[in-house]
Amino acid sequence: MHNHLDASAVARAFAPDEPVILNRPHAAARAARFFAEKFPGRSLYAVKANPSPELLRVLWDAGITHFDVASIAEVRLVRATLPEATLCFMHPVKTAGAIREAYFDHGVRTFSLDTHEELEKIVTATADASGEPAADLRLCVRLRVSSEYSELSLASKFGIDLADAAPLLQATRQVADWLGVCFHVGSQAMTPFAYVQALVRVRAAIVDASVTVDIVDVGGGFPSVYPGMEPPPLEDYFDVIHRAAESLPVSYSSELWCEPGRALSAEYNSLIVKVEKRRGNELYINDGAYGALYDAAHVGWRFPVKCLADARSDEEEGFSFYGPTCDDADFMEGPFMLPADIKAGDYIEVGMLGAYGAAMRTAFNGFGQGGAVDVTDEPMESLYTGERADPRVSDNVVSLR
């Protein structure tokens, strides 16, 4: 794939009528090295955030060897792309057929669960032809924790309540070679305290069950930078997780895991869209709610944007977007700050779309057919370049006199 300098160079070279995904392999590799080197344990990439085979290879080359897969399709994809990768099937509700194929055909040994029914399903599906249970299972019981410090909640669908966790942990310990406890604080956790609070519940669950635990998996939720969302440095998250995990009553040889998705992939992609029409402060563009801008439409996510046209006004206004389909629901309220004199025919780059952007594109209404190119410039925002100021540090000086 030919490399281009940046979004403006791509727009000039191709004048595309379809949206174009821009890949930044160097940004994803930098994020992967950061987690591989600085997280005080093992980092599993959450494939659902962006299952691009090209991205998977970039992460592998940069030190990510374990992958959190959530479906048999993801198992097959990662195994075909990275034959030596370790796959962990971390969806708490799976079909027996998916478990069986993952275990026998793809070498998966780690599975998550949050009910006795799922535990029985895993044990039955991984037994040999004579009915002998597998002796090498690594089973992680998912505990329900709060999502109050995250932008998107993951607290209601999965996870066993703390009050009910002890019998499930005890039953899982009986059939697991390795027993783990996992959780998810929600997507885009804006404070490290989210993990401290969750690990307090992990401690209580372990003590109540009186079991030996071999894995503590703090899940995902590690944030990226978006307009209006300025998280603390990731080192702060790693530090508090390490200190809280060190005090847990677990096996001396236990492992600490995490499952970053957004934090590893967000900076990998941006998107070039074309303005097809302007109506006041509404711009009709050629991607939207059924494409890479799903989150902008359905959860009100504000992505960074910039106009790629030359000689536009320095004055900015807040704009809303309409996507290309015939649906009124194909609407992104924003506001997205762009030059006041932007017009039809201009191109816009939408940044930080590597997580849940490219992965959400559909062909609804015949749209979403644009291609992808590699660019070599930096993403619009980054947690990994070392240039970002700590948002908690103020330049204001208050005199005490």
C-alpha positions in Angstrom: 0.0 0.0 0.0 1.4 3.4 -1.0 2.1 5.8 1.8 0.8 9.4 1.7 1.9 12.3 3.9 -1.5 13.2 5.4 -5.2 13.6 4.8 -4.7 16.8 2.6 -2.3 14.9 0.4 -4.8 12.1 -0.1 -7.6 14.6 -0.9 -5.5 16.3 -3.5 -4.3 13.1 -5.1 -7.7 11.4 -5.4 -10.5 14.0 -5.0 -12.5 11.0 -3.6 -16.2 10.8 -3.9 -16.3 8.0 -1.4 -15.1 8.2 2.3 -11.5 7.2 2.7 -10.1 5.5 5.8 -6.6 6.6 6.7 -4.3 4.1 8.5 -1.5 5.1 10.7 0.5 1.9 11.5 3.2 3.8 13.3 0.6 5.2 15.8 -0.8 1.8 16.6 2.6 0.3 17.0 3.6 3.1 19.4 0.5 2.4 21.5 1.2 -1.3 21.5 4.7 -0.8 22.7 3.5 1.5 25.4 1.2 -1.2 26.9 3.6 -4.0 26.3 6.4 -2.2 28.1 4.5 -0.2 30.8 1.4 -2.1 31.9 2.5 -4.2 35.0 1.2 -7.4 33.5 -0.1 -8.9 30.2 -2.0 -6.8 27.7 -4.7 -8.6 25.5 -6.0 -6.6 22.5 -9.8 -6.5 22.4 -10.3 -7.4 18.8 -13.9 -6.1 18.6 -12.5 -2.5 18.7 -11.0 -3.0 15.2 -10.5 -6.4 13.6 -8.4 -5.2 10.7 -5.8 -8.0 9.9 -3.3 -5.2 9.1 -3.8 -3.7 12.5 -3.5 -7.2 14.2 -0.2 -7.7 12.5 1.0 -4.3 13.6 0.1 -5.0 17.2 1.8 -8.4 17.1 5.0 -7.0 15.7 5.0 -4.3 18.5 4.7 -6.9 21.3 1.0 -7.8 21.7 0.8 -11.6 21.7 -2.5 -12.2 23.4 -5.9 -11.3 21.9 -9.4 -11.0 23.5 -11.8 -12.5 21.0 -15.6 -12.4 21.4 -17.0 -14.6 18.7 -15.9 -17.7 16.7 -15.5 -15.4 13.7 -12.9 -13.4 15.6 -11.2 -16.6 16.7 -10.9 -17.7 13.1 -9.7 -14.3 11.9 -7.0 -13.9 14.5 -5.8 -17.5 14.2 -5.6 -17.2 10.4 -3.8 -13.9 10.7 -1.5 -14.7 13.6 -1.0 -18.5 13.9 1.1 -18.2 17.0 -1.1 -15.8 18.9 -2.7 -16.7 22.2 -6.5 -16.3 22.0 -8.8 -15.7 25.0 -12.5 -16.2 24.4 -13.8 -13.5 26.7 -17.5 -13.2 25.8 -19.4 -14.6 28.8 -22.2 -16.1 26.6 -21.1 -18.5 23.8 -22.6 -21.3 21.9 -21.4 -24.8 22.6 -20.3 -25.2 19.0 -18.2 -22.0 19.2 -16.5 -23.3 22.4 -15.9 -26.7 20.9 -14.3 -25.3 17.7 -12.3 -22.7 19.6 -10.8 -25.4 22.0 -10.2 -28.3 19.6 -9.5 -26.5 16.3 -7.9 -23.2 17.4 -6.1 -24.0 20.6 -8.1 -21.7 22.8 -7.8 -22.5 26.5 -9.0 -19.3 28.2 -12.8 -18.6 28.4 -14.9 -16.2 30.5 -18.2 -16.9 32.1 -20.7 -15.4 34.6 -23.2 -18.2 35.3 -23.2 -21.8 36.4 -24.9 -22.6 33.1 -22.0 -21.2 31.0 -19.5 -23.1 33.2 -21.3 -26.4 32.5 -21.5 -25.6 28.8 -17.7 -24.9 28.7 -16.9 -28.1 30.6 -19.1 -30.2 28.4 -18.0 -28.7 25.1 -14.3 -29.2 25.9 -14.5 -32.8 27.1 -12.9 -35.4 25.0 -14.7 -38.2 23.1 -14.9 -40.4 26.2 -16.4 -37.5 28.2 -13.3 -36.9 30.2 -13.2 -33.2 31.2 -10.4 -31.0 29.9 -7.5 -30.5 32.4 -6.0 -27.3 30.9 -8.9 -24.8 31.0 -8.2 -21.2 32.2 -11.6 -19.9 33.2 -12.3 -16.3 34.2 -15.4 -15.5 36.2 -16.7 -12.1 35.2 -17.7 -9.9 38.1 -20.2 -7.0 37.7 -18.7 -3.7 38.7 -19.7 -0.1 38.4 -19.4 2.0 35.2 -20.0 5.3 36.9 -16.7 6.7 36.0 -16.9 5.8 32.3 -18.4 7.5 29.3 -20.2 4.3 28.1 -21.6 1.8 30.6 -20.9 -1.9 30.4 -22.5 -2.7 33.8 -25.9 -4.1 33.0 -25.4 -6.9 30.4 -22.6 -9.1 31.8 -21.1 -10.0 35.2 -22.2 -11.9 38.3 -23.2 -9.8 41.3 -20.7 -9.8 44.2 -23.4 -11.3 46.5 -23.7 -14.4 44.2 -20.1 -14.8 43.1 -18.7 -17.1 45.8 -20.5 -20.3 44.7 -19.6 -19.7 41.0 -15.9 -19.1 41.9 -15.8 -22.2 44.0 -17.4 -24.4 41.2 -15.1 -22.9 38.6 -12.1 -23.6 40.8 -13.0 -27.3 40.8 -12.6 -27.6 37.0 -10.1 -24.9 36.1 -6.4 -25.4 35.8 -6.2 -21.6 36.2 -9.0 -19.6 37.8 -9.3 -15.9 37.0 -11.5 -13.0 38.0 -12.3 -10.4 35.3 -14.4 -7.3 35.0 -15.0 -4.3 32.8 -15.4 -0.8 34.2 -17.0 0.5 31.0 -15.6 2.2 27.9 -13.5 5.4 28.2 -12.9 5.4 31.9 -12.0 9.0 32.8 -10.3 8.3 36.2 -8.0 5.5 37.5 -10.3 5.3 40.5 -12.7 3.2 38.4 -10.2 0.3 38.6 -9.5 0.8 42.3 -13.2 0.6 43.0 -13.6 -2.6 40.9 -10.6 -4.3 42.5 -12.1 -3.7 45.9 -15.0 -5.9 44.7 -12.5 -8.5 43.4 -10.9 -8.7 46.8 -14.2 -9.2 48.5 -15.2 -11.9 46.0 -12.0 -13.8 46.5 -12.1 -13.6 50.3 -15.8 -14.6 50.4 -15.1 -17.6 48.1 -11.8 -18.6 49.8 -10.3 -19.7 46.5 -6.9 -19.5 44.9 -6.9 -17.1 42.0 -4.3 -17.3 39.2 -5.5 -14.4 37.0 -6.8 -11.0 37.7 -8.0 -9.4 34.5 -9.0 -5.7 34.8 -10.5 -5.6 31.3 -10.7 -2.6 29.1 -11.9 0.9 29.5 -8.5 2.6 29.1 -9.3 6.0 27.5 -8.2 8.0 24.5 -8.4 11.7 23.9 -11.5 13.3 22.3 -13.0 16.8 22.4 -14.4 17.4 25.8 -12.7 14.2 27.2 -9.2 14.8 28.6 -8.2 11.8 30.7 -5.2 11.6 33.0 -2.0 10.0 31.7 -2.2 6.2 31.3 0.7 5.8 33.6 -1.6 6.9 36.4 -4.0 4.1 35.6 -1.2 1.5 35.5 0.2 2.7 38.8 -3.0 2.5 40.8 -3.9 -0.9 39.2 -0.5 -2.3 40.1 -0.8 -1.0 43.7 -4.3 -2.3 44.2 -3.6 -5.7 42.6 -0.5 -6.2 44.7 -2.6 -6.2 47.8 -5.1 -8.9 46.5 -5.1 -12.3 48.2 -4.1 -14.3 45.1 -1.6 -16.9 44.2 2.1 -15.9 44.4 2.4 -16.8 40.7 -0.8 -15.1 39.6 -0.9 -12.9 36.5 -2.4 -9.4 36.0 -4.1 -8.9 32.7 -5.8 -6.1 30.9 -7.8 -5.9 27.6 -7.3 -2.5 25.9 -9.3 -2.0 22.7 -9.8 1.7 22.2 -6.5 2.6 23.8 -4.6 0.5 21.2 -6.6 1.2 18.1 -8.1 4.7 18.4 -5.1 6.5 16.9 -4.8 4.0 14.1 -7.6 5.5 11.8 -9.1 8.7 10.7 -11.6 9.3 7.9 -11.8 11.7 5.0 -15.4 12.7 4.2 -16.7 15.1 1.5 -19.3 17.8 2.1 -22.1 17.3 -0.4 -24.4 20.1 0.7 -24.6 22.8 3.3 -27.9 23.9 4.9 -27.2 26.5 7.5 -25.1 24.9 10.2 -25.9 21.4 8.9 -23.4 19.6 6.6 -24.4 16.7 4.4 -21.4 14.3 4.2 -20.8 10.9 2.7 -20.4 8.9 5.9 -22.6 8.7 8.9 -24.7 6.6 11.3 -24.4 3.4 9.3 -20.7 3.9 8.7 -17.6 4.8 10.5 -19.5 7.6 12.4 -21.8 5.2 14.2 -20.7 6.5 17.6 -21.1 10.1 16.6 -24.8 9.4 15.8 -25.9 6.8 18.3 -24.0 7.8 21.5 -23.2 11.5 20.7 -19.5 11.0 20.5 -17.6 14.1 19.4 -14.6 13.3 17.3 -11.9 15.9 16.4 -12.4 17.4 12.9 -10.5 19.6 10.5 -11.3 21.1 7.1 -8.8 20.1 4.4 -9.6 23.1 2.1 -7.1 25.9 1.7 -8.0 29.5 2.4 -10.9 28.9 4.7 -11.9 31.4 7.5 -10.2 31.3 10.8 -13.6 31.9 12.4 -15.2 28.6 13.5 -18.8 27.5 14.0 -20.4 24.4 15.4 -21.9 22.2 12.8 -24.1 19.1 12.8 -23.7 16.3 10.2 -26.2 14.4 8.1 -24.9 11.1 6.6 -25.5 9.9 3.1 -28.5 7.5 3.6 -32.1 8.3 3.3 -32.8 8.0 7.0 -33.4 11.0 9.3 -31.7 8.9 12.0 -28.5 9.3 9.9 -27.7 12.4 11.9 -24.7 13.5 14.1 -25.6 16.4 16.3 -22.0 17.4 17.2 -21.2 20.3 17.5 -18.2 19.8 15.2 -16.1 22.9 15.1 -15.2 23.9 11.5 -14.5 27.1 9.5 -17.6 29.3 9.3 -17.3 29.4 5.5 -17.0 25.7 4.8 -19.0 24.7 1.7 -20.0 21.8 -0.5 -17.1 20.2 -2.2 -14.8 20.7 0.8 -13.2 17.7 2.5 -13.1 17.1 6.2 -10.8 14.8 8.2 -12.5 13.1 11.2 -9.9 11.9 13.7 -9.5 9.1 16.3 -11.8 6.6 14.5 -9.6 3.6 14.9 -11.8 2.2 17.7 -15.3 1.2 16.7 -15.1 3.4 13.6 -13.9 1.4 10.7 -15.3 -1.8 12.4 -18.8 -0.4 12.3 -19.1 0.4 8.6 -22.0 -1.2 6.7 -23.2 -1.1 3.1 -26.7 0.1 4.1 -28.4 2.0 1.3 -25.4 1.3 -1.0 -23.0 3.5 0.9 -19.8 2.7 2.8 -17.7 1.4 -0.1 -14.7 3.6 0.3 -11.1 2.3 0.5 -8.2 2.8 2.8 -4.7 4.2 2.5 -1.7 4.6 4.8 -0.5 8.0 5.9 2.6 9.0 7.8 1.6 12.0 9.8 0.6 12.0 13.5 -3.0 11.4 14.6 -5.0 14.5 15.7 -4.6 13.5 19.4 -2.2 11.1 21.1 -1.6 9.7 24.5 1.8 8.3 23.4 3.9 11.0 21.8 5.0 12.6 25.1 3.8 16.0 24.0 0.4 16.1 25.6 0.1 18.2 28.7 -1.4 16.6 31.8 -4.9 18.0 32.0 -4.8 18.1 35.8 -1.9 20.6 35.8 -3.0 24.3 35.8 -0.9 27.2 34.6 -2.8 29.5 37.0 -0.8 30.8 40.0 -2.8 31.6 43.1 -1.0 33.9 45.6 -1.4 33.0 49.3 -0.4 36.5 50.4 
